[in-house]
């Protein structure tokens, strides 16, 4: 992991929750921790996570007059509504977009792991306030990071534009904003995601180095524990081959102490002994919070 962190003494309280945190436990034991993932979190998903002591992901964005016919600013559980438009779906009304506060309150004292998915920098104060209700060892945050966007990595946006699908209207968070969030929440684990990075980019090799991977990982080292390269695969590649190569997963961990998020439903795997964060749309694939 980041040597700067290892040089900083931790209080007993900090050590306690970090030893219990399932993602950090996975990192220390060379295994995976898999989170439940959905763009439409239902009450039955929350109940199942409570009953089985698994995980949920809460998408958090802000609507208001600046992005459409929304009369007032409101923090809601959703992606930006513009994503619906670009994907050919109806834009939801204010009444249809719910606040996540009720869900946070429902699980606050339960053994449920929560990934707060920050879909707009404007919601960071809300996330800080609500995440404090969750036990420190049962929470993490995720965001798409502007510093990891293709235009800032390689000065080119074609592949990022294809990947956007309406996401980018308000979505990107900077590394500095993530650092502030992390500091406010006592070093909460962070996942940082890229956009517009191609398979050719991540597999580009110069000697024993992967220069694009190096640039991405260096940008977030010391701030994030997890990176998702969100690789844009060529259409000519068979779908069953569209998986992140093991050597890249190993490289990110051994060189930078960064776990990689893998799509379990797409049968992505990590090399033996290399820890990772997984995601799955099936609750049954999600890990128990005690990693049993």
C-alpha positions as a Python dict, from the first residue, in 0.01 Angstrom:
ca = {
    (1, 'X'): (0, 0, 0),
    (2, 'X'): (99, 368, -3),
    (3, 'X'): (419, 397, 206),
    (4, 'X'): (318, 746, 327),
    (5, 'X'): (18, 594, 501),
    (6, 'X'): (232, 327, 665),
    (7, 'X'): (454, 599, 816),
    (8, 'X'): (156, 766, 990),
    (9, 'X'): (69, 612, 1330),
    (10, 'X'): (-295, 511, 1366),
    (11, 'X'): (-499, 549, 1683),
    (12, 'X'): (-647, 233, 1840),
    (13, 'X'): (-991, 340, 1718),
    (14, 'X'): (-866, 372, 1359),
    (15, 'X'): (-690, 39, 1377),
    (16, 'X'): (-1002, -131, 1509),
    (17, 'X'): (-1233, -35, 1223),
    (18, 'X'): (-969, -87, 956),
    (19, 'X'): (-912, -442, 1078),
    (20, 'X'): (-1288, -503, 1049),
    (21, 'X'): (-1342, -336, 711),
    (22, 'X'): (-1417, -616, 459),
    (23, 'X'): (-1243, -445, 168),
    (24, 'X'): (-929, -381, 370),
    (25, 'X'): (-945, -732, 515),
    (26, 'X'): (-958, -864, 159),
    (27, 'X'): (-655, -651, 70),
    (28, 'X'): (-458, -789, 364),
    (29, 'X'): (-549, -1151, 290),
    (30, 'X'): (-517, -1148, -90),
    (31, 'X'): (-881, -1221, -167),
    (32, 'X'): (-1183, -1048, -318),
    (33, 'X'): (-1472, -854, -171),
    (34, 'X'): (-1782, -841, -393),
    (35, 'X'): (-2045, -566, -365),
    (36, 'X'): (-2403, -577, -486),
    (37, 'X'): (-2456, -332, -773),
    (38, 'X'): (-2774, -198, -927),
    (39, 'X'): (-2896, 123, -1091),
    (40, 'X'): (-3241, 69, -941),
    (41, 'X'): (-3214, -13, -571),
    (42, 'X'): (-3544, -158, -454),
    (43, 'X'): (-3681, -197, -98),
    (44, 'X'): (-3654, -574, -131),
    (45, 'X'): (-3282, -539, -214),
    (46, 'X'): (-3229, -345, 107),
    (47, 'X'): (-3424, -603, 310),
    (48, 'X'): (-3225, -885, 155),
    (49, 'X'): (-2896, -710, 233),
    (50, 'X'): (-3007, -664, 594),
    (51, 'X'): (-3123, -1024, 634),
    (52, 'X'): (-2812, -1171, 473),
    (53, 'X'): (-2560, -912, 599),
    (54, 'X'): (-2436, -824, 251),
    (55, 'X'): (-2406, -490, 69),
    (56, 'X'): (-2586, -220, -125),
    (57, 'X'): (-2476, 63, -350),
    (58, 'X'): (-2650, 400, -330),
    (59, 'X'): (-2625, 630, -634),
    (60, 'X'): (-2639, 991, -519),
    (61, 'X'): (-2693, 1293, -743),
    (62, 'X'): (-2855, 1635, -723),
    (63, 'X'): (-3138, 1763, -939),
    (64, 'X'): (-3256, 2120, -972),
    (65, 'X'): (-3336, 2402, -1219),
    (66, 'X'): (-2984, 2392, -1365),
    (67, 'X'): (-3040, 2051, -1529),
    (68, 'X'): (-3406, 2058, -1629),
    (69, 'X'): (-3761, 2117, -1513),
    (70, 'X'): (-3694, 2052, -1149),
    (71, 'X'): (-3831, 2332, -929),
    (72, 'X'): (-3579, 2302, -649),
    (73, 'X'): (-3245, 2146, -568),
    (74, 'X'): (-3285, 1800, -421),
    (75, 'X'): (-3046, 1513, -344),
    (76, 'X'): (-3186, 1195, -495),
    (77, 'X'): (-3098, 829, -540),
    (78, 'X'): (-3028, 812, -914),
    (79, 'X'): (-2787, 876, -1196),
    (80, 'X'): (-2823, 1214, -1364),
    (81, 'X'): (-3168, 1223, -1532),
    (82, 'X'): (-3003, 1310, -1863),
    (83, 'X'): (-2873, 954, -1880),
    (84, 'X'): (-3234, 840, -1926),
    (85, 'X'): (-3276, 1069, -2225),
    (86, 'X'): (-2961, 952, -2400),
    (87, 'X'): (-3056, 588, -2339),
    (88, 'X'): (-3401, 643, -2489),
    (89, 'X'): (-3586, 638, -2159),
    (90, 'X'): (-3830, 889, -2013),
    (91, 'X'): (-3679, 1154, -1787),
    (92, 'X'): (-3814, 1099, -1433),
    (93, 'X'): (-4016, 1363, -1254),
    (94, 'X'): (-3925, 1516, -919),
    (95, 'X'): (-4187, 1300, -749),
    (96, 'X'): (-4038, 982, -896),
    (97, 'X'): (-3688, 1056, -768),
    (98, 'X'): (-3651, 958, -404),
    (99, 'X'): (-3414, 1079, -135),
    (100, 'X'): (-3180, 805, -8),
    (101, 'X'): (-3199, 929, 353),
    (102, 'X'): (-3463, 671, 448),
    (103, 'X'): (-3244, 385, 328),
    (104, 'X'): (-2938, 518, 512),
    (105, 'X'): (-3141, 550, 833),
    (106, 'X'): (-3282, 197, 789),
    (107, 'X'): (-2939, 34, 767),
    (108, 'X'): (-2749, 269, 1000),
    (109, 'X'): (-2725, 17, 1283),
    (110, 'X'): (-2732, -300, 1076),
    (111, 'X'): (-2451, -514, 936),
    (112, 'X'): (-2488, -388, 580),
    (113, 'X'): (-2195, -259, 375),
    (114, 'X'): (-2267, 61, 183),
    (115, 'X'): (-2095, 199, -124),
    (116, 'X'): (-2193, 563, -172),
    (117, 'X'): (-2169, 632, -546),
    (118, 'X'): (-2107, 1006, -585),
    (119, 'X'): (-2272, 1114, -911),
    (120, 'X'): (-2211, 1486, -868),
    (121, 'X'): (-1956, 1691, -671),
    (122, 'X'): (-2248, 1893, -532),
    (123, 'X'): (-2359, 1594, -322),
    (124, 'X'): (-2028, 1552, -139),
    (125, 'X'): (-2149, 1744, 172),
    (126, 'X'): (-2460, 1522, 179),
    (127, 'X'): (-2251, 1205, 148),
    (128, 'X'): (-2023, 1319, 430),
    (129, 'X'): (-2323, 1385, 656),
    (130, 'X'): (-2503, 1059, 576),
    (131, 'X'): (-2196, 834, 572),
    (132, 'X'): (-2127, 935, 931),
    (133, 'X'): (-2442, 741, 1025),
    (134, 'X'): (-2281, 419, 899),
    (135, 'X'): (-2026, 224, 1100),
    (136, 'X'): (-1676, 313, 970),
    (137, 'X'): (-1597, -47, 876),
    (138, 'X'): (-1914, -77, 664),
    (139, 'X'): (-1875, 209, 418),
    (140, 'X'): (-1682, 329, 115),
    (141, 'X'): (-1728, 586, -162),
    (142, 'X'): (-1700, 572, -541),
    (143, 'X'): (-1683, 837, -810),
    (144, 'X'): (-1585, 884, -1171),
    (145, 'X'): (-1278, 1106, -1149),
    (146, 'X'): (-1211, 1391, -1388),
    (147, 'X'): (-834, 1342, -1357),
    (148, 'X'): (-883, 989, -1496),
    (149, 'X'): (-1087, 1100, -1798),
    (150, 'X'): (-928, 1027, -2136),
    (151, 'X'): (-894, 1397, -2222),
    (152, 'X'): (-667, 1447, -1922),
    (153, 'X'): (-477, 1122, -1971),
    (154, 'X'): (-415, 1119, -2346),
    (155, 'X'): (-576, 1437, -2482),
    (156, 'X'): (-838, 1246, -2682),
    (157, 'X'): (-1211, 1206, -2623),
    (158, 'X'): (-1358, 986, -2898),
    (159, 'X'): (-1378, 669, -2689),
    (160, 'X'): (-1489, 864, -2383),
    (161, 'X'): (-1767, 1026, -2583),
    (162, 'X'): (-1895, 684, -2691),
    (163, 'X'): (-1886, 566, -2330),
    (164, 'X'): (-2061, 871, -2183),
    (165, 'X'): (-2426, 784, -2258),
    (166, 'X'): (-2537, 1095, -2071),
    (167, 'X'): (-2325, 1039, -1762),
    (168, 'X'): (-2100, 1342, -1785),
    (169, 'X'): (-2344, 1630, -1745),
    (170, 'X'): (-2268, 1667, -1375),
    (171, 'X'): (-2087, 1350, -1279),
    (172, 'X'): (-1711, 1399, -1253),
    (173, 'X'): (-1536, 1452, -921),
    (174, 'X'): (-1175, 1571, -895),
    (175, 'X'): (-900, 1399, -699),
    (176, 'X'): (-885, 1703, -469),
    (177, 'X'): (-1258, 1671, -395),
    (178, 'X'): (-1216, 1301, -321),
    (179, 'X'): (-926, 1379, -91),
    (180, 'X'): (-1141, 1626, 101),
    (181, 'X'): (-1419, 1369, 132),
    (182, 'X'): (-1172, 1104, 248),
    (183, 'X'): (-1029, 1335, 513),
    (184, 'X'): (-1374, 1432, 640),
    (185, 'X'): (-1467, 1066, 681),
    (186, 'X'): (-1159, 944, 868),
    (187, 'X'): (-977, 788, 573),
    (188, 'X'): (-1283, 611, 427),
    (189, 'X'): (-1184, 371, 144),
    (190, 'X'): (-1231, 521, -202),
    (191, 'X'): (-1288, 375, -549),
    (192, 'X'): (-1192, 595, -845),
    (193, 'X'): (-1318, 515, -1195),
    (194, 'X'): (-1186, 610, -1539),
    (195, 'X'): (-1367, 685, -1863),
    (196, 'X'): (-1254, 667, -2226),
    (197, 'X'): (-958, 439, -2154),
    (198, 'X'): (-927, 167, -2417),
    (199, 'X'): (-802, -189, -2406),
    (200, 'X'): (-510, -73, -2620),
    (201, 'X'): (-432, 200, -2366),
    (202, 'X'): (-410, -26, -2061),
    (203, 'X'): (-214, -296, -2243),
    (204, 'X'): (37, -55, -2401),
    (205, 'X'): (374, -170, -2274),
    (206, 'X'): (716, -5, -2269),
    (207, 'X'): (975, -244, -2135),
    (208, 'X'): (845, -361, -1799),
    (209, 'X'): (605, -68, -1760),
    (210, 'X'): (249, 14, -1866),
    (211, 'X'): (268, 393, -1917),
    (212, 'X'): (-107, 465, -1932),
    (213, 'X'): (-173, 247, -1628),
    (214, 'X'): (115, 426, -1453),
    (215, 'X'): (-35, 768, -1524),
    (216, 'X'): (-380, 666, -1404),
    (217, 'X'): (-259, 498, -1087),
    (218, 'X'): (-17, 775, -991),
    (219, 'X'): (-301, 1028, -1017),
    (220, 'X'): (-495, 864, -733),
    (221, 'X'): (-227, 690, -528),
    (222, 'X'): (-269, 783, -162),
    (223, 'X'): (-633, 886, -216),
    (224, 'X'): (-798, 571, -352),
    (225, 'X'): (-776, 205, -258),
    (226, 'X'): (-953, 84, -573),
    (227, 'X'): (-939, 178, -940),
    (228, 'X'): (-1183, 77, -1212),
    (229, 'X'): (-1023, 120, -1553),
    (230, 'X'): (-1370, 93, -1709),
    (231, 'X'): (-1197, -37, -2020),
    (232, 'X'): (-1349, 42, -2359),
    (233, 'X'): (-1305, -279, -2559),
    (234, 'X'): (-1294, -283, -2941),
    (235, 'X'): (-1617, -400, -3105),
    (236, 'X'): (-1414, -658, -3296),
    (237, 'X'): (-1324, -836, -2972),
    (238, 'X'): (-1558, -1127, -2888),
    (239, 'X'): (-1773, -1045, -2586),
    (240, 'X'): (-1649, -1340, -2385),
    (241, 'X'): (-1293, -1208, -2423),
    (242, 'X'): (-1369, -856, -2297),
    (243, 'X'): (-1197, -891, -1962),
    (244, 'X'): (-918, -701, -1794),
    (245, 'X'): (-592, -898, -1831),
    (246, 'X'): (-450, -1053, -1517),
    (247, 'X'): (-116, -883, -1568),
    (248, 'X'): (-280, -539, -1539),
    (249, 'X'): (-464, -637, -1219),
    (250, 'X'): (-140, -766, -1072),
    (251, 'X'): (57, -461, -1190),
    (252, 'X'): (-184, -211, -1030),
    (253, 'X'): (-167, -394, -699),
    (254, 'X'): (203, -475, -683),
    (255, 'X'): (324, -141, -822),
    (256, 'X'): (71, 97, -663),
    (257, 'X'): (-118, -93, -393),
    (258, 'X'): (-442, -39, -585),
    (259, 'X'): (-708, -305, -604),
    (260, 'X'): (-903, -321, -930),
    (261, 'X'): (-1281, -340, -948),
    (262, 'X'): (-1392, -640, -1154),
    (263, 'X'): (-1726, -727, -1312),
    (264, 'X'): (-1814, -1065, -1164),
    (265, 'X'): (-2115, -1103, -1394),
    (266, 'X'): (-1881, -1073, -1694),
    (267, 'X'): (-1664, -1347, -1538),
    (268, 'X'): (-1369, -1117, -1477),
    (269, 'X'): (-1123, -1270, -1232),
    (270, 'X'): (-804, -1174, -1051),
    (271, 'X'): (-478, -1367, -1034),
    (272, 'X'): (-451, -1597, -734),
    (273, 'X'): (-345, -1405, -424),
    (274, 'X'): (-419, -1060, -571),
    (275, 'X'): (-701, -879, -387),
    (276, 'X'): (-982, -707, -576),
    (277, 'X'): (-1319, -539, -539),
    (278, 'X'): (-1592, -716, -732),
    (279, 'X'): (-1938, -602, -834),
    (280, 'X'): (-2242, -808, -926),
    (281, 'X'): (-2605, -739, -1008),
    (282, 'X'): (-2693, -1052, -809),
    (283, 'X'): (-2718, -1024, -430),
    (284, 'X'): (-2627, -1392, -401),
    (285, 'X'): (-2288, -1319, -557),
    (286, 'X'): (-2219, -1040, -307),
    (287, 'X'): (-1987, -1115, -16),
    (288, 'X'): (-2102, -1135, 343),
    (289, 'X'): (-1967, -840, 540),
    (290, 'X'): (-1756, -1077, 752),
    (291, 'X'): (-1616, -1238, 431),
    (292, 'X'): (-1751, -1580, 533),
}
